[in-house]
Amino acid sequence: MAEALRVGIAGLGTVGASVARVLDEKAAELTRQCGRDIVVTAVSARDPKRDRGVDLSTAKWFDDAVQMAERADVDVFVELIGGDEGPARASVKAALEAGRHVVTANKALLAKHGVQLAEIAEKKGVLLNYEAAVAGGIPVIKTMREAMAGNQVTRVFGILNGTCNYILTRMEAEGISFDACLKDAQRLGYAEADPTFDIEGHDTAHKLSILTSLAFGTRIAANDIYMEGISNITQADIRAAAELGYRIKLLGVAQRTDSGIEQRVHPTMVPTASVIAQVHGVTNAVAIETDILGELLLSGPGAGGNATASAVVGDIADIAKSRPGFQHGPVFGWPAKELKPYKKAQMRSHAGGYFIRLTVHDRIGVFAAIAKRMADNDISLESIVQQAAGPETEAQKTVILVTHETTEAAVRKAVEGVTKDGHLTDKPQVIRIERAE
Ligand SMILES: NC(=O)c1ccc[n+]([C@@H]2O[C@H](COP(=O)([O-])OP(=O)(O)OC[C@H]3O[C@@H](n4cnc5c(N)ncnc54)[C@H](OP(=O)(O)O)[C@@H]3O)[C@@H](O)[C@H]2O)c1
């Protein structure tokens, strides 16, 4: 049997401790599958005294993850510390430069420094595996990198943040407010004490930036992503969506268009009957649309110790199965040096259907004025409905518009016009509608 694969794990928190436990509990199966033992020989975290729920007494302890990364007696460096700078970046870089394979779950690091790290890995002929960085346990990186050769991706989109999907699912199912759902999510451990990163779309954007690079062979450009979170979604939107045959999801979407590549994260209305609309709670899903395959949808657990450990252990097993001298495929599907500069399509040129909800003074002529602003901007309406805004607001009405395909620029201009006309009593709400099977 080949020599054991020696693994060093940096970070023994939710994911790191789960990885150590799975490697221990599944040791016999992994040996049979990989043709060699996988042994944790080194570990690093902040607190050497903390009980990690798994016996790590035979592994050498390192206070400094960088020192561990450089050790010649570690074949695979597993980074599960987190963060886009500091010890995570320094240790991954050190491991790759020392010719060690690296496995990481760190989307923030890859979104910021992925291309540079991929260049080092490819130069050194080692693997940089990151299945757990996007959609946790769902094997989307493998699918896109290995199983779709020859396919040209036209669009990739998904529910990439479990916290947001949990909140939107409960808002719809129970009719409760965003704030109440968020508090519950925090109490149940589905949302961080500071939830901004999740609910305002940053986490989705990091993951989307990695998928975009894999899909289109472009350099990662996370800072360029158009981003809107879910904190201004109200019960009025959820109810109106349901009446119109839609469900609201926070989607990350990357799409090839005539003017470049669109990357956007925002609340989105998807048809209630579509497959992605059936993805509830903390579950994640990724849809990939290609010229040969059509649309593929993968869904499953996007976070949590076990699900994430499943992806990390899969990445380690791939390294255990690879043979010395074997030429590894490029990290992002295309050689890092050949990843094209990303050509950004402006959000203003985005084309699609729109849901617009306006709260207006209950006055004669308002309805006609709104319809005129739409027509002046060449917006064709699928429907326009006027409703009472609620018993406590007799002097107001709600007007709900659904447009046929139009552009973001036209919608912004029309809504600006309606606002200038002085008919609105509240901020206008605009939600993009996404085509989905
Ligand atoms: N949690 C999930 O469901 C999930 C899903 C997908 C991806 N990820 C990614 O996985 C990574 C880890 O997440 P997590 O949830 O496991 O985080 P976590 O529970 O906060 O664990 C972080 C670990 O890093 C250790 N650490 C901190 N500073 C260190 C340093 N300077 N040197 C060595 N170790 C250090 C901590 O040590 P102490 O324990 O001693 O404090 C802790 O064990 C992140 O990149 C995250 O984005 C997480």
The ligand as an SDF file (V2000), in Angstrom:
LIG
                    3D

 48 52  0  0  0  0  0  0  0  0999 V2000
  -19.3640   26.9330    9.4870 N   0  0  0  0  0  0  0  0  0  0  0  0
  -19.8320   26.5990    8.2910 C   0  0  0  0  0  0  0  0  0  0  0  0
  -20.9380   26.0550    8.1700 O   0  0  0  0  0  0  0  0  0  0  0  0
  -19.0070   26.8440    7.0510 C   0  0  0  0  0  0  0  0  0  0  0  0
  -19.5170   26.4460    5.7920 C   0  0  0  0  0  0  0  0  0  0  0  0
  -18.7280   26.6410    4.6550 C   0  0  0  0  0  0  0  0  0  0  0  0
  -17.4900   27.2410    4.7700 C   0  0  0  0  0  0  0  0  0  0  0  0
  -17.0320   27.6420    5.9970 N   0  0  0  0  0  0  0  0  0  0  0  0
  -15.7050   28.2680    6.0620 C   0  0  0  0  0  0  0  0  0  0  0  0
  -14.8490   27.4430    6.8510 O   0  0  0  0  0  0  0  0  0  0  0  0
  -13.8990   28.2520    7.5410 C   0  0  0  0  0  0  0  0  0  0  0  0
  -13.9760   27.9520    9.0370 C   0  0  0  0  0  0  0  0  0  0  0  0
  -15.2710   28.2510    9.5200 O   0  0  0  0  0  0  0  0  0  0  0  0
  -15.7710   27.7860   10.9720 P   0  0  0  0  0  0  0  0  0  0  0  0
  -17.2400   28.0430   10.9680 O   0  0  0  0  0  0  0  0  0  0  0  0
  -15.2750   26.4290   11.2730 O   0  0  0  0  0  0  0  0  0  0  0  0
  -15.0530   28.8740   11.8770 O   0  0  0  0  0  0  0  0  0  0  0  0
  -14.8390   28.8370   13.4830 P   0  0  0  0  0  0  0  0  0  0  0  0
  -15.7900   27.8810   14.1050 O   0  0  0  0  0  0  0  0  0  0  0  0
  -14.8250   30.2460   13.9300 O   0  0  0  0  0  0  0  0  0  0  0  0
  -13.3650   28.2380   13.6470 O   0  0  0  0  0  0  0  0  0  0  0  0
  -12.1920   28.9490   13.3510 C   0  0  0  0  0  0  0  0  0  0  0  0
  -11.0130   28.1700   13.8990 C   0  0  0  0  0  0  0  0  0  0  0  0
   -9.8170   28.8800   13.5230 O   0  0  0  0  0  0  0  0  0  0  0  0
   -8.9580   28.9070   14.6510 C   0  0  0  0  0  0  0  0  0  0  0  0
   -8.0440   30.0360   14.5470 N   0  0  0  0  0  0  0  0  0  0  0  0
   -8.3100   31.3500   14.6780 C   0  0  0  0  0  0  0  0  0  0  0  0
   -7.1900   32.0600   14.5200 N   0  0  0  0  0  0  0  0  0  0  0  0
   -6.1990   31.1790   14.2670 C   0  0  0  0  0  0  0  0  0  0  0  0
   -4.8040   31.2980   14.0330 C   0  0  0  0  0  0  0  0  0  0  0  0
   -4.2020   32.4760   14.0060 N   0  0  0  0  0  0  0  0  0  0  0  0
   -4.0890   30.1620   13.8270 N   0  0  0  0  0  0  0  0  0  0  0  0
   -4.6710   28.9360   13.8560 C   0  0  0  0  0  0  0  0  0  0  0  0
   -6.0030   28.7820   14.0800 N   0  0  0  0  0  0  0  0  0  0  0  0
   -6.7400   29.8840   14.2840 C   0  0  0  0  0  0  0  0  0  0  0  0
   -9.8610   28.9830   15.8660 C   0  0  0  0  0  0  0  0  0  0  0  0
   -9.1640   28.5330   17.0110 O   0  0  0  0  0  0  0  0  0  0  0  0
   -9.8530   28.3540   18.4750 P   0  0  0  0  0  0  0  0  0  0  0  0
  -10.9130   27.2990   18.2980 O   0  0  0  0  0  0  0  0  0  0  0  0
   -8.7620   27.8980   19.3460 O   0  0  0  0  0  0  0  0  0  0  0  0
  -10.4170   29.6900   18.8120 O   0  0  0  0  0  0  0  0  0  0  0  0
  -11.0000   28.0330   15.4210 C   0  0  0  0  0  0  0  0  0  0  0  0
  -10.6820   26.7130   15.7710 O   0  0  0  0  0  0  0  0  0  0  0  0
  -14.2490   29.7010    7.1610 C   0  0  0  0  0  0  0  0  0  0  0  0
  -13.4470   30.1010    6.0820 O   0  0  0  0  0  0  0  0  0  0  0  0
  -15.7030   29.6320    6.7340 C   0  0  0  0  0  0  0  0  0  0  0  0
  -16.0570   30.6420    5.8190 O   0  0  0  0  0  0  0  0  0  0  0  0
  -17.7680   27.4580    7.1320 C   0  0  0  0  0  0  0  0  0  0  0  0
  1  2  1  0
  2  3  2  0
  2  4  1  0
  4  5  1  0
  4 48  2  0
  5  6  2  0
  6  7  1  0
  7  8  2  0
  8  9  1  0
  8 48  1  0
  9 10  1  0
  9 46  1  0
 10 11  1  0
 11 12  1  0
 11 44  1  0
 12 13  1  0
 13 14  1  0
 14 15  2  0
 14 16  1  0
 14 17  1  0
 17 18  1  0
 18 19  2  0
 18 20  1  0
 18 21  1  0
 21 22  1  0
 22 23  1  0
 23 24  1  0
 23 42  1  0
 24 25  1  0
 25 26  1  0
 25 36  1  0
 26 27  1  0
 26 35  1  0
 27 28  2  0
 28 29  1  0
 29 30  1  0
 29 35  2  0
 30 31  1  0
 30 32  2  0
 32 33  1  0
 33 34  2  0
 34 35  1  0
 36 37  1  0
 36 42  1  0
 37 38  1  0
 38 39  2  0
 38 40  1  0
 38 41  1  0
 42 43  1  0
 44 45  1  0
 44 46  1  0
 46 47  1  0
M  CHG  2   8   1  16  -1
M  END
$$$$
